Amino acid sequence: MVFAQQPNQEQVDLANAMGPPPQAPKKKGLFGGGISFDLSSHKKPLEGQTGETNALSQEVNAISRRLRMLEDRTQNMRDKMQILDQNMLENNKKLLAEVKTNNDDIREIKQNMSEIQNKILLLIKELRLSAKKEDVDVMMKYTELWQPQNFVTREQVEKIAREIFEEYTHQNM
């Protein structure tokens, strides 16, 4: 069994001048469990207890305080990690929702672009089938030359033919 070295007089004087070390808040038991050891009470040493065992008990008390402080720090770190994990999950869900929305928007834009492209191609085909300016100019010249407004319709020709036929039949009778 290894015992701690006996502090020299200078260390003892320094420790007495600084006062007792700060006490950590008490928790349930030594390791957060149900068993609790109270080694920090200032009871009178038992008969037969030497300075060496007293120093050992003080060292155990100091280690116990440090252990409780480390347990508190560890728990605080766990709590912070849990909060960070929750925030990260929430942000991840938000980002996934935004990505899905953006993908839907992109899909819709692509579909609209495809429809517009099809309509433009249809317009191009229609424009190719339509008459060119030169063709229209030629048609205008022929129209001016022939003057179709002076043309007769089929009904007018039939009417004129009937009238002539009736005149002819009345004269020959």
The 8 nearest C-alpha neighbors of each residue, nearest first, counted from 0:
[[1, 2, 3, 55, 4, 52, 51, 59],
 [2, 0, 3, 4, 55, 51, 5, 52],
 [3, 1, 4, 0, 55, 51, 5, 52],
 [4, 2, 5, 1, 55, 54, 51, 58],
 [3, 5, 6, 2, 51, 7, 54, 1],
 [4, 6, 7, 3, 51, 54, 50, 2],
 [7, 5, 10, 4, 11, 8, 9, 54],
 [6, 8, 10, 9, 5, 11, 12, 4],
 [9, 7, 11, 10, 12, 6, 13, 5],
 [8, 10, 12, 11, 7, 13, 6, 14],
 [11, 9, 13, 12, 8, 7, 6, 14],
 [10, 12, 14, 8, 13, 9, 15, 6],
 [13, 11, 15, 9, 10, 14, 8, 16],
 [14, 12, 10, 16, 11, 15, 9, 17],
 [13, 15, 11, 17, 16, 12, 10, 18],
 [16, 14, 12, 18, 13, 17, 11, 19],
 [17, 15, 13, 14, 18, 12, 11, 19],
 [18, 16, 14, 15, 13, 19, 20, 12],
 [19, 17, 15, 16, 14, 20, 13, 21],
 [18, 20, 21, 17, 15, 14, 22, 16],
 [21, 19, 22, 18, 17, 61, 14, 64],
 [22, 20, 19, 23, 64, 18, 24, 61],
 [21, 23, 20, 24, 64, 25, 19, 61],
 [24, 22, 64, 25, 68, 21, 67, 65],
 [25, 23, 26, 22, 67, 68, 64, 71],
 [24, 26, 23, 27, 67, 28, 22, 64],
 [27, 25, 28, 31, 24, 67, 29, 30],
 [26, 28, 31, 32, 33, 35, 29, 25],
 [27, 29, 35, 34, 31, 32, 33, 30],
 [28, 30, 35, 31, 36, 34, 32, 27],
 [31, 29, 32, 28, 27, 67, 70, 34],
 [30, 32, 27, 28, 29, 26, 33, 34],
 [33, 31, 28, 30, 34, 27, 29, 35],
 [32, 34, 28, 27, 35, 31, 29, 30],
 [35, 33, 28, 32, 29, 36, 27, 30],
 [36, 34, 28, 29, 33, 37, 27, 32],
 [37, 35, 38, 29, 28, 34, 39, 63],
 [38, 36, 39, 35, 40, 60, 28, 29],
 [37, 39, 40, 60, 36, 56, 59, 57],
 [38, 40, 37, 60, 41, 57, 56, 61],
 [41, 39, 38, 42, 37, 43, 60, 57],
 [42, 40, 39, 43, 38, 44, 37, 57],
 [43, 41, 40, 44, 45, 39, 38, 53],
 [42, 44, 45, 41, 46, 40, 48, 53],
 [45, 43, 48, 42, 46, 53, 49, 47],
 [46, 44, 48, 47, 43, 42, 49, 53],
 [45, 47, 48, 44, 49, 43, 50, 52],
 [46, 48, 45, 49, 44, 52, 50, 53],
 [49, 47, 45, 46, 44, 52, 50, 53],
 [48, 50, 51, 52, 47, 53, 44, 46],
 [49, 51, 53, 52, 54, 48, 55, 5],
 [50, 52, 54, 49, 53, 55, 5, 48],
 [53, 51, 55, 54, 49, 50, 56, 48],
 [52, 54, 50, 56, 55, 51, 57, 49],
 [55, 53, 57, 51, 52, 56, 50, 58],
 [54, 56, 52, 58, 53, 57, 59, 51],
 [55, 57, 59, 53, 58, 54, 52, 60],
 [58, 56, 60, 54, 59, 55, 61, 53],
 [57, 59, 61, 55, 60, 56, 62, 54],
 [58, 60, 56, 62, 57, 61, 63, 55],
 [59, 61, 63, 57, 58, 62, 39, 38],
 [62, 60, 58, 64, 63, 59, 57, 65],
 [61, 63, 59, 65, 64, 60, 66, 58],
 [62, 64, 60, 66, 61, 65, 59, 67],
 [65, 63, 61, 67, 66, 62, 23, 60],
 [66, 64, 68, 62, 67, 63, 69, 61],
 [65, 67, 63, 69, 64, 68, 62, 70],
 [68, 66, 70, 64, 69, 65, 71, 63],
 [69, 67, 65, 71, 66, 70, 72, 64],
 [68, 70, 72, 66, 71, 67, 73, 65],
 [69, 71, 67, 73, 68, 72, 66, 74],
 [72, 70, 68, 74, 69, 73, 75, 67],
 [71, 73, 69, 75, 74, 70, 76, 68],
 [72, 74, 70, 76, 71, 75, 69, 77],
 [73, 75, 77, 71, 76, 72, 70, 78],
 [76, 74, 72, 78, 77, 73, 71, 79],
 [75, 77, 79, 73, 74, 78, 80, 72],
 [78, 76, 74, 80, 75, 79, 81, 73],
 [79, 77, 75, 81, 76, 80, 74, 82],
 [78, 80, 76, 82, 81, 77, 83, 75],
 [81, 79, 83, 77, 82, 78, 84, 76],
 [80, 82, 84, 78, 79, 83, 77, 85],
 [81, 83, 79, 85, 84, 80, 86, 78],
 [84, 82, 80, 86, 81, 85, 87, 79],
 [85, 83, 87, 81, 82, 86, 80, 88],
 [84, 86, 82, 88, 87, 83, 81, 89],
 [87, 85, 83, 89, 88, 84, 90, 82],
 [86, 88, 84, 90, 85, 89, 83, 91],
 [89, 87, 91, 85, 86, 90, 84, 92],
 [90, 88, 86, 92, 91, 87, 85, 93],
 [91, 89, 93, 87, 92, 88, 94, 86],
 [90, 92, 88, 94, 89, 93, 87, 95],
 [93, 91, 95, 89, 90, 94, 96, 88],
 [94, 92, 90, 96, 91, 95, 97, 89],
 [93, 95, 97, 91, 96, 92, 98, 90],
 [94, 96, 98, 92, 97, 93, 91, 99],
 [95, 97, 99, 93, 94, 98, 100, 92],
 [98, 96, 94, 100, 99, 95, 101, 93],
 [97, 99, 101, 95, 100, 96, 102, 94],
 [100, 98, 102, 96, 97, 101, 95, 103],
 [101, 99, 97, 103, 98, 102, 104, 96],
 [100, 102, 104, 98, 103, 99, 97, 105],
 [103, 101, 105, 99, 104, 100, 98, 106],
 [102, 104, 106, 100, 101, 105, 99, 107],
 [105, 103, 101, 107, 102, 106, 108, 100],
 [104, 106, 108, 102, 107, 103, 101, 109],
 [105, 107, 103, 109, 104, 108, 102, 110],
 [106, 108, 110, 104, 105, 109, 103, 111],
 [109, 107, 105, 111, 110, 106, 112, 104],
 [110, 108, 112, 106, 107, 111, 105, 113],
 [109, 111, 107, 113, 108, 112, 106, 114],
 [112, 110, 108, 114, 113, 109, 115, 107],
 [111, 113, 109, 115, 110, 114, 116, 108],
 [112, 114, 116, 110, 111, 115, 109, 117],
 [115, 113, 111, 117, 116, 112, 118, 110],
 [114, 116, 112, 118, 117, 113, 119, 111],
 [115, 117, 113, 119, 114, 118, 112, 120],
 [118, 116, 114, 120, 115, 119, 113, 121],
 [119, 117, 121, 115, 120, 116, 122, 114],
 [118, 120, 122, 116, 121, 117, 115, 123],
 [121, 119, 123, 117, 122, 118, 116, 124],
 [122, 120, 118, 124, 119, 123, 125, 117],
 [123, 121, 119, 125, 120, 124, 126, 118],
 [122, 124, 120, 126, 121, 125, 119, 127],
 [125, 123, 121, 127, 122, 126, 120, 128],
 [126, 124, 122, 128, 127, 123, 121, 129],
 [125, 127, 123, 129, 128, 124, 122, 130],
 [128, 126, 124, 125, 129, 123, 130, 131],
 [129, 127, 125, 126, 124, 130, 123, 131],
 [130, 128, 126, 127, 125, 131, 124, 132],
 [131, 129, 134, 135, 132, 128, 127, 126],
 [130, 132, 134, 133, 135, 129, 127, 136],
 [131, 133, 135, 134, 136, 130, 137, 129],
 [132, 134, 136, 135, 131, 137, 130, 138],
 [135, 133, 137, 131, 132, 136, 130, 138],
 [134, 136, 138, 132, 133, 137, 139, 131],
 [135, 137, 133, 139, 138, 134, 132, 140],
 [138, 136, 134, 140, 139, 135, 133, 141],
 [139, 137, 135, 141, 136, 140, 142, 134],
 [138, 140, 142, 136, 137, 141, 135, 143],
 [141, 139, 143, 137, 142, 138, 144, 136],
 [142, 140, 144, 138, 143, 139, 145, 137],
 [143, 141, 139, 145, 140, 144, 146, 138],
 [142, 144, 140, 146, 141, 145, 139, 147],
 [143, 145, 141, 142, 146, 140, 139, 147],
 [144, 146, 142, 147, 143, 141, 149, 140],
 [147, 145, 143, 142, 148, 144, 149, 150],
 [146, 148, 150, 149, 145, 142, 143, 151],
 [147, 149, 146, 150, 151, 145, 142, 143],
 [150, 148, 147, 146, 151, 145, 152, 142],
 [151, 149, 147, 148, 152, 146, 145, 155],
 [152, 150, 155, 149, 156, 153, 148, 154],
 [151, 153, 155, 154, 156, 150, 157, 149],
 [154, 152, 156, 155, 157, 151, 158, 159],
 [155, 153, 157, 152, 156, 158, 151, 159],
 [154, 156, 158, 152, 153, 157, 151, 159],
 [157, 155, 153, 159, 158, 154, 160, 152],
 [158, 156, 160, 154, 155, 159, 153, 161],
 [157, 159, 155, 161, 156, 160, 154, 162],
 [158, 160, 156, 162, 161, 157, 155, 163],
 [161, 159, 157, 163, 158, 162, 156, 164],
 [162, 160, 164, 158, 163, 159, 165, 157],
 [161, 163, 159, 165, 164, 160, 166, 158],
 [164, 162, 166, 160, 161, 165, 167, 159],
 [163, 165, 161, 167, 162, 166, 160, 168],
 [164, 166, 168, 162, 167, 163, 161, 169],
 [167, 165, 163, 169, 164, 168, 162, 170],
 [166, 168, 164, 170, 165, 169, 163, 171],
 [167, 169, 165, 171, 170, 166, 164, 172],
 [170, 168, 166, 172, 167, 171, 165, 164],
 [169, 171, 167, 168, 172, 166, 165, 164],
 [172, 170, 168, 169, 167, 166, 165, 164],
 [171, 169, 170, 168, 167, 166, 165, 164]]
